[in-house]
Amino acid sequence: MLAKITAQNQLSLPNSLTQAVGTAEYFDVEARDGQLILTPVRIQGGEAVRVNLAELDLTAEDMAAAVGWARAPAAAASKVNETDAADDLNASMFKNQVDSEAGLNELLGTTSAGAWRKEVDHIHPIYRQWIESSPFAVVATAGPQGLDASTRGDPAPLVRVLDPRTLLLPERKGNNRADGLRNLLIDPRISLMFFVPQVQETLRVNGRATIWSDPDLLASFAINGQPPVCVVRIDVESVYFQCAKAIMRSKLWTTQQRPDAVPTPGQMLAALTDNELGGVAYDQALPERLRSGLY
């Protein structure tokens, strides 16, 4: 039996065919192996749909939530897609974990003689010259609450070389969190990395630390008449310099302006506290607050 496609691209079916499948008004159409397969579809009324939803234990609230999800902004869908993509990337990238020293040595190759021989267990005179030129260091500690890395800065020299095995680091007033100091009360291990502006090498000192508050000791570190809160004494265990590659790669000393993409302290506080703290007023008052509270 033949059916004809009209000029409007409509397909006319003989009555004998449509009567054979009942009173269907709609057909699901599928192209399969060069043939068109028509399957009658019964369109349900609203009441029938509600009955079916009740049988599935779906409420009006469930349907509203489903519609809301379907109408969610593209950004939300994009975020889901990004998460899926990240999961796929993680699965494809992280297959070969290095979990042994032998495996690490195979990756790294041979260590040069200089990398070992530059390390000493005391403040060598050449290292003392370097340390006394440094106004800035990153200080690392460990404790029950985890690790801490904090910055310290003063006019050079930042630390006092008491003798070849002892450094003294003044602890200036800050926000009183004192994560590093609290760590030292439990775990005395400490590591300092010293920087000198425009110098591409850095210098590391590892040792063990104690905290002191003798008035005469504090007074000897006073700046603008203000002594530090306490002094950290570091008993030196190892000292060595690190080559210039990291500073060269980062171009740390060649950047002249603050990048626009870096958020301000006020912006970060506002974002992290739902605008309860920080903001524009915070940033405007910050320079004077820093100057007046520096020491």
C-alpha positions as CSV (number, residue, x, y, z in Angstrom):
1,M,0.0,0.0,0.0
2,L,1.4,3.4,-1.0
3,A,1.5,6.6,1.0
4,K,2.3,10.0,-0.6
5,I,4.4,12.9,0.7
6,T,2.7,16.2,-0.1
7,A,4.3,19.4,-1.3
8,Q,4.3,20.6,2.4
9,N,6.4,17.5,3.3
10,Q,3.4,15.8,5.0
11,L,2.8,12.1,4.8
12,S,-0.8,11.1,4.0
13,L,-1.7,7.6,5.3
14,P,-4.6,5.6,3.9
15,N,-7.6,5.3,6.2
16,S,-7.3,1.5,6.3
17,L,-3.9,1.8,7.9
18,T,-4.8,4.4,10.6
19,Q,-7.9,2.5,11.4
20,A,-5.9,-0.6,12.0
21,V,-4.1,1.0,14.9
22,G,-7.1,2.6,16.6
23,T,-7.7,6.2,17.3
24,A,-4.0,7.4,17.6
25,E,-3.4,11.0,16.5
26,Y,0.3,11.0,17.0
27,F,3.1,8.6,15.9
28,D,6.7,8.3,16.9
29,V,8.7,8.2,13.7
30,E,12.1,6.4,13.4
31,A,14.3,5.9,10.4
32,R,15.8,2.4,10.4
33,D,17.7,0.7,7.7
34,G,16.2,2.9,5.0
35,Q,12.7,2.5,6.3
36,L,10.3,4.8,8.3
37,I,8.9,3.1,11.3
38,L,5.7,4.7,12.7
39,T,4.6,3.7,16.2
40,P,1.3,5.0,17.6
41,V,1.6,7.3,20.7
42,R,-1.2,7.9,23.1
43,I,-1.0,11.5,24.5
44,Q,-2.3,11.5,28.0
45,G,-4.4,14.3,29.5
46,G,-3.4,16.2,32.6
47,E,-5.3,13.9,35.0
48,A,-3.7,10.8,33.6
49,V,-0.3,12.4,34.1
50,R,-1.1,13.3,37.7
51,V,-2.1,9.7,38.3
52,N,1.1,8.4,36.9
53,L,3.2,10.8,39.0
54,A,1.3,9.7,42.1
55,E,2.1,6.1,41.3
56,L,5.8,7.1,41.2
57,D,5.5,8.9,44.5
58,L,6.5,12.2,42.9
59,T,5.0,15.4,44.4
60,A,4.4,18.8,43.0
61,E,7.5,20.0,44.9
62,D,9.6,17.3,43.2
63,M,8.4,18.4,39.8
64,A,9.1,22.1,40.6
65,A,12.6,21.1,41.7
66,A,13.1,19.2,38.5
67,V,11.9,22.1,36.3
68,G,14.1,24.5,38.3
69,W,17.1,22.3,37.6
70,A,16.3,22.1,33.9
71,R,16.0,25.9,33.8
72,A,19.2,26.5,35.8
73,P,21.5,29.1,34.3
74,A,24.1,27.9,31.8
75,A,26.9,28.7,34.4
76,A,25.6,26.0,36.7
77,A,25.5,23.5,33.9
78,S,29.0,24.6,32.8
79,K,30.3,24.1,36.4
80,V,29.0,20.5,36.4
81,N,30.6,20.0,33.0
82,E,33.8,21.4,34.3
83,T,33.7,19.1,37.3
84,D,33.2,16.1,35.0
85,A,36.0,17.2,32.8
86,A,38.3,17.7,35.8
87,D,37.4,14.2,37.0
88,D,38.2,12.8,33.5
89,L,41.5,14.7,33.4
90,N,42.5,13.4,36.9
91,A,41.7,9.9,35.9
92,S,43.8,10.2,32.7
93,M,46.7,12.2,34.2
94,F,47.4,10.6,37.6
95,K,48.4,7.1,36.9
96,N,52.0,6.8,37.9
97,Q,52.5,7.8,41.5
98,V,56.1,7.9,42.7
99,D,56.0,6.3,46.2
100,S,59.6,5.2,46.8
101,E,63.0,6.7,47.0
102,A,64.2,4.4,44.3
103,G,61.5,5.6,42.0
104,L,62.3,9.2,42.8
105,N,66.0,8.7,42.2
106,E,65.2,7.1,38.8
107,L,63.3,10.3,37.9
108,L,65.9,12.8,39.2
109,G,69.1,11.2,38.1
110,T,72.5,11.8,39.8
111,T,72.9,14.5,42.4
112,S,75.9,16.8,41.8
113,A,78.8,17.0,44.2
114,G,78.2,20.7,44.8
115,A,74.6,20.0,45.9
116,W,75.9,18.0,48.8
117,R,79.1,19.8,49.7
118,K,77.5,23.3,50.0
119,E,75.6,22.1,53.1
120,V,77.3,22.6,56.5
121,D,76.2,22.2,60.1
122,H,77.1,25.8,61.2
123,I,77.1,29.4,60.0
124,H,80.2,29.5,57.8
125,P,81.7,33.0,57.5
126,I,80.7,33.1,53.8
127,Y,77.1,32.2,54.8
128,R,77.2,34.7,57.7
129,Q,78.0,37.4,55.1
130,W,74.9,36.3,53.1
131,I,72.5,36.1,56.1
132,E,73.5,39.5,57.4
133,S,72.5,41.0,54.1
134,S,69.0,39.6,54.2
135,P,66.0,41.6,55.4
136,F,63.4,38.9,54.7
137,A,62.8,35.2,55.4
138,V,60.1,32.6,55.2
139,V,59.9,30.7,58.5
140,A,58.5,27.1,58.5
141,T,57.3,25.1,61.5
142,A,55.2,22.1,62.3
143,G,52.8,21.2,65.1
144,P,49.7,19.3,66.1
145,Q,47.5,21.7,64.1
146,G,49.6,21.2,61.0
147,L,52.3,23.1,59.1
148,D,52.9,26.8,59.0
149,A,55.0,29.0,56.8
150,S,55.2,32.7,57.8
151,T,57.0,35.7,56.5
152,R,59.4,37.8,58.6
153,G,61.0,41.1,57.6
154,D,63.1,43.9,59.2
155,P,65.9,46.2,58.0
156,A,68.8,43.9,57.2
157,P,70.0,42.0,59.1
158,L,66.7,40.3,59.9
159,V,68.4,37.9,62.3
160,R,71.4,38.3,64.6
161,V,74.2,35.8,64.3
162,L,75.1,35.2,67.9
163,D,77.8,32.6,67.1
164,P,78.4,30.0,64.3
165,R,75.7,27.8,65.6
166,T,73.1,30.3,66.9
167,L,70.7,32.8,65.3
168,L,68.3,35.1,67.0
169,L,65.1,36.1,65.3
170,P,62.9,39.0,66.8
171,E,59.2,38.3,66.7
172,R,57.4,41.6,66.0
173,K,53.8,42.2,67.0
174,G,51.1,41.0,64.5
175,N,47.6,39.6,64.6
176,N,48.4,37.4,67.6
177,R,47.5,34.1,65.8
178,A,51.2,33.2,66.3
179,D,50.8,29.8,64.5
180,G,54.5,29.3,64.2
181,L,55.3,30.2,67.8
182,R,52.5,27.8,69.1
183,N,54.0,25.1,66.9
184,L,57.5,25.6,68.4
185,L,56.1,25.0,71.9
186,I,55.3,21.5,70.8
187,D,57.8,20.8,68.0
188,P,61.0,22.8,68.1
189,R,62.0,22.0,64.5
190,I,62.3,25.2,62.4
191,S,63.4,26.1,58.8
192,L,64.2,29.5,57.4
193,M,64.6,30.6,53.8
194,F,66.4,33.9,53.5
195,F,65.9,36.3,50.6
196,V,68.0,39.3,49.5
197,P,66.3,41.7,47.1
198,Q,67.7,41.5,43.5
199,V,69.8,38.4,44.5
200,Q,68.6,35.3,42.7
201,E,70.0,32.8,45.1
202,T,68.3,32.0,48.5
203,L,69.8,30.5,51.6
204,R,68.3,27.9,54.0
205,V,68.8,27.3,57.7
206,N,67.4,24.3,59.5
207,G,67.5,23.8,63.2
208,R,65.6,23.8,66.5
209,A,64.1,26.8,68.2
210,T,63.1,28.1,71.6
211,I,61.2,31.3,72.6
212,W,62.7,33.9,75.0
213,S,61.3,37.1,76.6
214,D,64.1,38.5,78.7
215,P,63.7,42.3,78.8
216,D,67.3,43.1,78.1
217,L,67.3,40.8,75.1
218,L,64.1,42.3,73.7
219,A,65.4,45.8,74.2
220,S,68.5,45.0,72.1
221,F,66.2,44.4,69.1
222,A,64.1,47.6,69.6
223,I,63.3,49.6,66.5
224,N,61.8,53.1,66.8
225,G,61.8,52.5,70.5
226,Q,59.6,49.4,70.2
227,P,61.0,46.0,71.3
228,P,59.8,42.7,69.8
229,V,57.2,40.6,71.6
230,C,59.8,37.8,72.0
231,V,62.9,36.5,70.4
232,V,63.3,33.0,68.8
233,R,66.6,31.4,69.3
234,I,67.6,29.0,66.6
235,D,70.2,26.3,67.3
236,V,71.6,25.7,63.8
237,E,71.8,22.2,62.4
238,S,72.3,22.7,58.6
239,V,72.9,25.7,56.3
240,Y,73.1,25.8,52.5
241,F,72.2,28.0,49.6
242,Q,69.8,27.3,46.8
243,C,70.6,28.1,43.2
244,A,69.0,30.9,41.2
245,K,66.7,28.9,38.9
246,A,63.4,29.4,40.8
247,I,63.9,33.2,41.1
248,M,64.9,33.4,37.4
249,R,62.0,31.4,36.2
250,S,59.5,33.4,38.3
251,K,61.2,36.8,37.3
252,L,60.5,37.7,41.0
253,W,62.7,40.8,41.0
254,T,61.8,42.1,37.6
255,T,58.1,42.7,38.2
256,Q,57.5,46.4,38.8
257,Q,53.8,46.6,39.3
258,R,51.1,44.8,41.2
259,P,49.2,42.5,38.7
260,D,45.6,43.6,38.3
261,A,44.3,40.1,38.8
262,V,45.6,39.9,42.4
263,P,42.8,40.7,44.9
264,T,43.4,43.2,47.7
265,P,43.2,42.3,51.4
266,G,39.8,44.0,51.7
267,Q,38.5,42.0,48.7
268,M,39.7,38.7,50.1
269,L,38.3,39.4,53.6
270,A,34.9,40.4,52.1
271,A,34.7,37.3,50.0
272,L,35.6,35.0,52.9
273,T,33.2,36.6,55.4
274,D,30.2,37.3,53.2
275,N,31.1,41.0,53.4
276,E,31.0,41.1,57.2
277,L,34.7,42.2,57.1
278,G,37.0,43.9,54.6
279,G,35.7,45.8,51.6
280,V,36.7,49.1,50.1
281,A,36.9,50.9,53.4
282,Y,39.3,48.3,54.8
283,D,41.6,48.8,51.8
284,Q,41.5,52.6,52.1
285,A,42.4,52.5,55.8
286,L,45.0,49.8,55.4
287,P,48.1,51.8,54.4
288,E,47.9,54.1,57.4
289,R,47.1,51.2,59.7
290,L,50.2,49.3,58.5
291,R,52.4,52.3,58.9
292,S,51.2,53.1,62.4
293,G,51.4,49.5,63.6
294,L,54.6,48.5,61.9
295,Y,56.6,48.4,65.1
